[in-house]
Amino acid sequence: MTFPEFWNHAIVQVGGEPVTVGSVLLAILMLAIGWFVSKLLSRLLARALGERLDLDPGAREAVRTLGFYLLYVVFAFTSLNLVQFPLTVFTIAGGAAAIGVGFGSQNLMNNFISGLILHLERPIRAGDLVSVEGTHGIVETIGARSTHIRTADNTQMIVPNSFFLQNSLVNFTLSDDVVRTRVTVGIAYGSPTREAERLILRALAGNERVLKEPAPRILFTDFGDNALAFEALFWLRARTMLERREVESDLRFRIDDLFR
């Protein structure tokens, strides 16, 4: 068999139209090219819109992902038409796949549609600090099936997209990066409590990371077994859990120095 004969050899007839070896190979090549071109164009689109509209990283990631899906679908159908690949093949293949895969694809489609909802509704975005079942981390990407979260220990959590729509979630930076935290302080019985309050407030006022508004609050919370318990409540800007813990640690050092 010569190459032209091999290239024009009909594999199957669909609706009276032959599906040749050449059309299949060209379709695969065009789909592969479309994949890379769509990724490149969606990245450039997200960057251009992000700079012009001053979008946050989460919005840029949403534009990139949705743009990729839209571009790839348009590119795929256009490419298949250019190589005269009969699109009726997908009708038959789609019906066969639906019967063959059945309930096995239900979870996959659930996560895919959940990913689209996450991009449109945006309860979480790339760059958000979230807590998933007690583990804190930064959202890196929201993919077609799962979301990647990098924890403070530099490990990655792979969470199905449907999890975020079916379960409660703590997002520390959904509306802004201002969070309230606290430092507990215990002092010996017999110590001047008002002086302790003044020194804790002094430590808070001396830390540039602690916000002036809302103002910090000092609460005398309990008569403990071995100490009088105080709680310092204050606000700060933090994009990661480590930033928050560093400020708390600095305040503990400063309070200890002032008490001495």
C-alpha positions as CSV (number, residue, x, y, z in Angstrom):
1,M,0.0,0.0,0.0
2,T,1.4,3.4,-1.0
3,F,1.5,6.3,1.3
4,P,-1.4,8.2,-0.5
5,E,-3.5,5.0,-0.3
6,F,-2.7,4.6,3.4
7,W,-3.5,8.3,4.0
8,N,-6.9,8.1,2.2
9,H,-7.8,4.7,3.5
10,A,-11.3,4.8,5.0
11,I,-11.5,3.5,8.6
12,V,-15.2,3.7,8.9
13,Q,-18.2,5.3,7.2
14,V,-20.3,7.8,9.3
15,G,-23.4,9.2,7.8
16,G,-22.1,8.4,4.3
17,E,-18.9,10.3,5.0
18,P,-15.6,8.3,5.2
19,V,-13.3,8.8,8.2
20,T,-9.8,8.3,6.7
21,V,-6.5,7.7,8.4
22,G,-5.3,11.1,7.2
23,S,-8.3,13.0,8.7
24,V,-7.8,11.2,12.1
25,L,-4.1,12.0,12.2
26,L,-4.8,15.7,11.2
27,A,-7.5,16.0,13.8
28,I,-5.2,14.7,16.5
29,L,-2.4,17.1,15.4
30,M,-4.8,20.1,15.3
31,L,-6.2,19.3,18.7
32,A,-2.7,19.1,20.2
33,I,-1.8,22.4,18.6
34,G,-5.1,23.9,19.8
35,W,-4.3,22.8,23.4
36,F,-1.0,24.7,23.5
37,V,-2.3,27.7,21.6
38,S,-5.3,28.0,23.9
39,K,-3.1,27.8,27.0
40,L,-0.9,30.5,25.6
41,L,-3.7,32.8,24.5
42,S,-5.6,32.4,27.8
43,R,-2.5,33.3,29.8
44,L,-1.9,36.4,27.7
45,L,-5.6,37.3,28.0
46,A,-5.5,37.0,31.8
47,R,-2.3,39.1,32.0
48,A,-3.7,41.8,29.7
49,L,-7.1,42.1,31.5
50,G,-5.4,41.8,34.9
51,E,-3.1,44.8,34.2
52,R,-5.9,46.9,32.5
53,L,-8.6,46.2,35.1
54,D,-6.2,45.8,38.1
55,L,-7.5,42.3,38.9
56,D,-6.3,40.4,41.9
57,P,-4.4,37.0,41.4
58,G,-7.6,35.0,42.0
59,A,-9.5,36.9,39.3
60,R,-6.7,36.5,36.9
61,E,-6.6,32.7,37.5
62,A,-10.4,32.5,36.9
63,V,-10.1,34.5,33.6
64,R,-7.2,32.2,32.5
65,T,-9.0,29.0,33.2
66,L,-12.4,30.0,31.8
67,G,-10.7,31.5,28.8
68,F,-8.8,28.3,28.1
69,Y,-11.9,26.2,28.2
70,L,-13.7,28.5,25.8
71,L,-10.8,28.9,23.4
72,Y,-10.1,25.2,23.3
73,V,-13.7,24.3,22.4
74,V,-13.8,26.9,19.6
75,F,-10.4,25.9,18.4
76,A,-11.3,22.2,18.4
77,F,-14.5,22.5,16.4
78,T,-12.9,25.0,13.9
79,S,-9.9,22.7,13.4
80,L,-12.0,19.7,12.8
81,N,-14.0,21.5,10.3
82,L,-10.9,22.7,8.5
83,V,-9.6,19.1,8.1
84,Q,-13.2,18.0,7.1
85,F,-13.4,15.6,10.0
86,P,-17.1,14.5,10.2
87,L,-18.4,15.9,13.5
88,T,-21.2,13.2,13.5
89,V,-18.5,10.9,14.8
90,F,-18.8,12.7,18.2
91,T,-22.5,12.1,18.3
92,I,-22.0,8.3,18.0
93,A,-18.9,8.3,20.2
94,G,-20.6,10.4,22.8
95,G,-23.6,8.1,23.0
96,A,-21.3,5.0,23.2
97,A,-19.2,6.7,25.9
98,A,-22.3,7.7,27.9
99,I,-23.5,4.1,27.9
100,G,-20.1,2.6,28.5
101,V,-18.9,5.0,31.2
102,G,-22.3,5.5,32.9
103,F,-22.1,6.3,36.5
104,G,-18.3,6.1,36.5
105,S,-18.1,9.6,35.1
106,Q,-20.6,11.1,37.5
107,N,-17.9,12.1,40.0
108,L,-15.7,13.4,37.3
109,M,-18.4,15.7,35.9
110,N,-19.4,16.7,39.4
111,N,-15.9,18.0,40.1
112,F,-15.6,19.6,36.6
113,I,-18.8,21.5,37.0
114,S,-17.9,22.4,40.6
115,G,-14.7,23.9,39.3
116,L,-16.6,26.1,36.9
117,I,-18.9,27.3,39.7
118,L,-15.8,28.1,41.9
119,H,-14.4,30.2,39.1
120,L,-17.7,32.0,38.5
121,E,-18.9,32.4,42.1
122,R,-15.4,32.7,43.6
123,P,-15.9,31.6,47.2
124,I,-12.1,30.7,47.0
125,R,-9.5,32.2,44.6
126,A,-5.9,31.6,43.8
127,G,-3.8,33.2,46.6
128,D,-6.5,32.9,49.3
129,L,-5.6,31.6,52.8
130,V,-8.0,28.8,53.7
131,S,-8.5,26.2,56.3
132,V,-9.5,22.7,55.1
133,E,-10.4,20.3,57.9
134,G,-8.1,22.0,60.3
135,T,-5.2,22.4,57.8
136,H,-4.2,25.9,56.7
137,G,-2.8,26.7,53.3
138,I,-2.7,28.9,50.2
139,V,-4.8,28.1,47.2
140,E,-2.5,27.7,44.2
141,T,-4.7,26.6,41.3
142,I,-8.3,25.6,40.7
143,G,-8.1,22.9,38.0
144,A,-10.7,21.0,36.0
145,R,-11.0,18.3,38.6
146,S,-9.2,19.4,41.8
147,T,-7.8,22.4,43.7
148,H,-4.2,22.5,44.8
149,I,-3.5,24.0,48.2
150,R,0.1,24.6,49.5
151,T,0.4,24.2,53.3
152,A,2.7,26.1,55.6
153,D,4.9,23.0,55.6
154,N,5.4,23.3,51.8
155,T,3.3,20.2,51.2
156,Q,0.4,20.2,48.7
157,M,-3.2,19.2,49.3
158,I,-5.2,17.9,46.3
159,V,-8.8,18.6,47.1
160,P,-11.7,17.6,44.8
161,N,-13.6,20.8,43.6
162,S,-16.9,19.4,44.8
163,F,-15.6,19.4,48.4
164,F,-15.8,23.3,48.5
165,L,-19.4,23.3,47.5
166,Q,-20.5,20.5,49.8
167,N,-18.7,21.4,53.0
168,S,-18.1,24.3,55.3
169,L,-14.9,26.2,54.6
170,V,-12.9,29.0,56.3
171,N,-11.5,31.6,53.9
172,F,-9.4,34.1,55.8
173,T,-8.9,36.4,52.9
174,L,-12.2,36.2,50.9
175,S,-13.1,39.9,51.3
176,D,-9.7,41.3,52.6
177,D,-6.6,40.2,54.4
178,V,-7.4,41.8,57.7
179,V,-7.8,39.2,60.5
180,R,-8.2,39.3,64.2
181,T,-6.0,37.2,66.4
182,R,-5.1,37.0,70.1
183,V,-2.3,36.4,72.6
184,T,-3.0,35.0,76.0
185,V,-1.0,36.2,79.0
186,G,-0.8,34.8,82.5
187,I,0.5,36.8,85.5
188,A,1.1,35.8,89.1
189,Y,-1.6,36.3,91.8
190,G,-0.9,39.6,93.6
191,S,0.5,41.4,90.5
192,P,-1.0,44.8,89.6
193,T,-3.6,43.9,87.0
194,R,-4.0,47.5,85.7
195,E,-0.3,47.8,85.2
196,A,-0.3,44.5,83.3
197,E,-3.0,45.8,81.1
198,R,-1.0,49.0,80.4
199,L,2.2,47.1,79.5
200,I,0.3,44.7,77.2
201,L,-1.2,47.7,75.4
202,R,2.3,49.3,75.2
203,A,3.6,46.1,73.5
204,L,0.8,46.2,71.0
205,A,1.2,49.9,70.2
206,G,4.9,49.3,69.6
207,N,4.4,46.7,66.9
208,E,4.0,48.2,63.5
209,R,2.1,45.1,62.2
210,V,-0.7,45.6,64.7
211,L,-3.5,47.8,63.2
212,K,-4.6,50.9,65.1
213,E,-8.1,50.6,63.8
214,P,-10.0,48.5,65.0
215,A,-8.2,49.3,68.3
216,P,-6.7,46.4,70.3
217,R,-8.6,45.2,73.4
218,I,-7.3,43.7,76.6
219,L,-9.6,41.3,78.5
220,F,-9.1,40.0,82.0
221,T,-10.6,36.5,81.2
222,D,-10.2,34.3,84.3
223,F,-8.8,33.5,87.7
224,G,-6.7,30.5,86.7
225,D,-5.3,27.8,89.0
226,N,-1.8,29.3,89.0
227,A,-2.2,32.7,87.2
228,L,-4.5,35.6,86.4
229,A,-5.4,35.1,82.7
230,F,-5.5,38.0,80.2
231,E,-6.3,38.0,76.5
232,A,-5.0,40.6,74.1
233,L,-7.2,40.9,71.0
234,F,-5.8,42.8,68.0
235,W,-6.1,43.1,64.2
236,L,-3.4,42.7,61.5
237,R,-3.0,42.1,57.8
238,A,-1.8,38.6,57.0
239,R,-1.8,36.6,53.8
240,T,-0.3,33.5,55.4
241,M,-0.6,31.7,58.7
242,L,3.1,32.1,59.3
243,E,2.9,35.9,59.2
244,R,0.2,35.8,61.8
245,R,2.2,33.5,64.1
246,E,5.3,35.7,63.7
247,V,3.4,38.7,64.9
248,E,2.1,36.8,67.9
249,S,5.6,35.5,68.7
250,D,7.1,39.0,68.5
251,L,4.4,40.3,70.9
252,R,5.1,37.5,73.4
253,F,8.8,38.4,73.4
254,R,8.0,42.1,73.9
255,I,5.4,41.5,76.7
256,D,7.9,39.3,78.5
257,D,10.6,42.1,78.3
258,L,8.2,44.7,79.6
259,F,7.0,42.5,82.4
260,R,10.6,41.9,83.5
